[in-house]
């Protein structure tokens, strides 16, 4: 995640950016950039499905966090 803080009147605003990541479950363990991996044309159907699931879960988690922050 990347946070950028900026002044907004008398307070502060935070802009948040994130990149969905996926940790492999085979050795050697690697952390994959989901967007970059999805752009590759040689993905198997199973790998593509796992990457899309990671992307969806990350987006849902960030969306839930954003919604809860707005309620404060």
LUMZANU-578596 format. One record per residue (C-alpha): z, y, x; residue number from 1; residue in one letter. Coordinates in steps of 0.1 Angstrom, whole numbers. Example, Ala and Ser with C-alpha at 12.3 -4.5 7.8 and 13.67 -1.06 7.14 Angstrom:
BEGIN
{up: 78&north: -45&east: 123&resi: 1&resn: a}
{up: 71&north: -11&east: 137&resi: 2&resn: s}
// end
This chain:
BEGIN
{up: 0&north: 0&east: 0&resi: 1&resn: x}
{up: -6&north: 35&east: 11&resi: 2&resn: x}
{up: 14&north: 64&east: -3&resi: 3&resn: x}
{up: 4&north: 101&east: 0&resi: 4&resn: x}
{up: 29&north: 127&east: -10&resi: 5&resn: x}
{up: 19&north: 162&east: -20&resi: 6&resn: x}
{up: 37&north: 192&east: -34&resi: 7&resn: x}
{up: 33&north: 199&east: -71&resi: 8&resn: x}
{up: 49&north: 231&east: -81&resi: 9&resn: x}
{up: 87&north: 227&east: -74&resi: 10&resn: x}
{up: 85&north: 189&east: -69&resi: 11&resn: x}
{up: 64&north: 162&east: -53&resi: 12&resn: x}
{up: 37&north: 138&east: -65&resi: 13&resn: x}
{up: 28&north: 105&east: -49&resi: 14&resn: x}
{up: -7&north: 91&east: -48&resi: 15&resn: x}
{up: -7&north: 53&east: -44&resi: 16&resn: x}
{up: -35&north: 32&east: -31&resi: 17&resn: x}
{up: -34&north: -6&east: -27&resi: 18&resn: x}
{up: -56&north: -34&east: -16&resi: 19&resn: x}
{up: -52&north: -69&east: -31&resi: 20&resn: x}
{up: -44&north: -95&east: -4&resi: 21&resn: x}
{up: -43&north: -133&east: -4&resi: 22&resn: x}
{up: -24&north: -154&east: 20&resi: 23&resn: x}
{up: -41&north: -188&east: 27&resi: 24&resn: x}
{up: -21&north: -220&east: 22&resi: 25&resn: x}
{up: -37&north: -239&east: 50&resi: 26&resn: x}
{up: -31&north: -237&east: 88&resi: 27&resn: x}
{up: -38&north: -214&east: 104&resi: 28&resn: x}
{up: -23&north: -191&east: 77&resi: 29&resn: x}
{up: -43&north: -159&east: 73&resi: 30&resn: x}
{up: -40&north: -128&east: 52&resi: 31&resn: x}
{up: -73&north: -121&east: 35&resi: 32&resn: x}
{up: -86&north: -88&east: 21&resi: 33&resn: x}
{up: -96&north: -99&east: -14&resi: 34&resn: x}
{up: -123&north: -73&east: -19&resi: 35&resn: x}
{up: -140&north: -80&east: 14&resi: 36&resn: x}
{up: -139&north: -118&east: 8&resi: 37&resn: x}
{up: -153&north: -115&east: -27&resi: 38&resn: x}
{up: -183&north: -95&east: -13&resi: 39&resn: x}
{up: -193&north: -125&east: 9&resi: 40&resn: x}
{up: -221&north: -145&east: -7&resi: 41&resn: x}
{up: -210&north: -179&east: 8&resi: 42&resn: x}
{up: -178&north: -184&east: -12&resi: 43&resn: x}
{up: -173&north: -217&east: -30&resi: 44&resn: x}
{up: -166&north: -216&east: -67&resi: 45&resn: x}
{up: -130&north: -226&east: -60&resi: 46&resn: x}
{up: -125&north: -199&east: -34&resi: 47&resn: x}
{up: -140&north: -173&east: -56&resi: 48&resn: x}
{up: -117&north: -183&east: -85&resi: 49&resn: x}
{up: -86&north: -181&east: -62&resi: 50&resn: x}
{up: -97&north: -147&east: -49&resi: 51&resn: x}
{up: -103&north: -134&east: -84&resi: 52&resn: x}
{up: -69&north: -147&east: -95&resi: 53&resn: x}
{up: -52&north: -129&east: -66&resi: 54&resn: x}
{up: -71&north: -97&east: -75&resi: 55&resn: x}
{up: -61&north: -99&east: -112&resi: 56&resn: x}
{up: -24&north: -107&east: -104&resi: 57&resn: x}
{up: -22&north: -78&east: -80&resi: 58&resn: x}
{up: -37&north: -54&east: -104&resi: 59&resn: x}
{up: -14&north: -65&east: -132&resi: 60&resn: x}
{up: 17&north: -62&east: -110&resi: 61&resn: x}
{up: 7&north: -27&east: -98&resi: 62&resn: x}
{up: -2&north: -17&east: -134&resi: 63&resn: x}
{up: 33&north: -29&east: -146&resi: 64&resn: x}
{up: 50&north: -10&east: -118&resi: 65&resn: x}
{up: 30&north: 22&east: -126&resi: 66&resn: x}
{up: 39&north: 19&east: -163&resi: 67&resn: x}
{up: 76&north: 15&east: -155&resi: 68&resn: x}
{up: 76&north: 44&east: -132&resi: 69&resn: x}
{up: 60&north: 67&east: -158&resi: 70&resn: x}
{up: 89&north: 58&east: -182&resi: 71&resn: x}
{up: 116&north: 71&east: -158&resi: 72&resn: x}
// end
